[in-house]
């Protein structure tokens, strides 16, 4: 790892809650918790930390959105299962005996 990444990760590991996605705020935070005499070094560290945290935030939002989409798709699938029409119809036929003792059918009733 190069020096900027290594130092940034060390600072973040110990003080991550103090940093955010604002570059100027991160510069001030670095001034408060460390002694960096080189202004370009401080700016590079603050820039790397800012970019790292922004990317981390974006990745978390993507993961959250993907999870929400999967849940919505699951709910839609369940809703589709509930609203599918019945594929089979029930037919009720009553049989009665006529005066000739033969079985005959009465009105057939079809229900869904």
N, C-alpha and C positions, 0 to 999 in steps of 0.2 A: 504494500500500500504506500502511496506517497504521503508525504509529511502532512499535508492539509487534511486529507481524509483521516489519517491516524489521530491527529490532534483533535479534530472535530468530533470523532466518535468517542474519544476519551472524555471530552467536555460534555457531550450529550449523555453519555452513560451515567455521569454523576449528577447532571443538572437539567435533564430533559424538560422537566415541568416549567422551567424558567424561560424557555425559548418558544418562539412562535413562528409565524410565516411572514413577519415584518422585518426587513433587513435592518432598518435603523434601530428598532427595538433590540434586535439580536446583537448589534454592535455595542449598544449601551450595556446589555447584560454581560457580554464578554469583558467589558471594562470593569464591571462591578465584581465579577468572580475571579478574574485572572489579571495578571500583570503582563501585558503584551506591549513592548516598546515600539514595535514596528507597525506603523499604520497600515501598510499594504498587507501584512500578514493577518492583522486583525480583520481587515475587510474581506480577505479571502476566506478566512474561517467563518465569519458571519454569513458570507454569501453561500458557502457550501452548506452550512447548517440550515439556512433558509431554504435552499433548493431541495435539500434532503427531506425536510419536514413537509414542504409543499407536495413533493412526490409521494411521500408516505400518506398524506391526507387524500390525495387523488386516488391512490390504490385502495384505501379503505372505503371511499365513496363508491368506487367501481364494484368492489366486492359486495357492498351493501345493496347497490342497485341490482346486481345479478341475483342476489338472494331474494329480493323483493319480486323480481320478474319470475323466478322459479316458483315462488309461492302463488303468484297471480295465475300462472299457467296451471298449477295444480288445482287451484280453486275453479278455474274455467273447465278443466277436465271433469271435475266432480259435478259441476253444474250441468255439463253436457250429458253425463250419465243419468242424472235425475230427469232430464227433459226428453230423453229418447222415447219415441213412440213404441208401444208394445208391438212386437213383431208377430205375435200369435193372437188370433181372435178365438174367443170361446163360443162354441155353438151349442145351444141347448135344444134338444129335440124331445118332445114328449110323445110317448107311444101309448096308444089306447087300442082297445079291442072294439072292433065294430060288431054289429049283430051277426056277421058271418064268421065270428071268432078268428078273424085274420088281423094281424097287427097292422095298424095304419099310423101315419104320422100326422101330428097336429101342427099348427103354426110353429115354424122354427124361429128362434130368437137368437140374434147375433149381438154379442156384447164385446166391448173392448176391455 
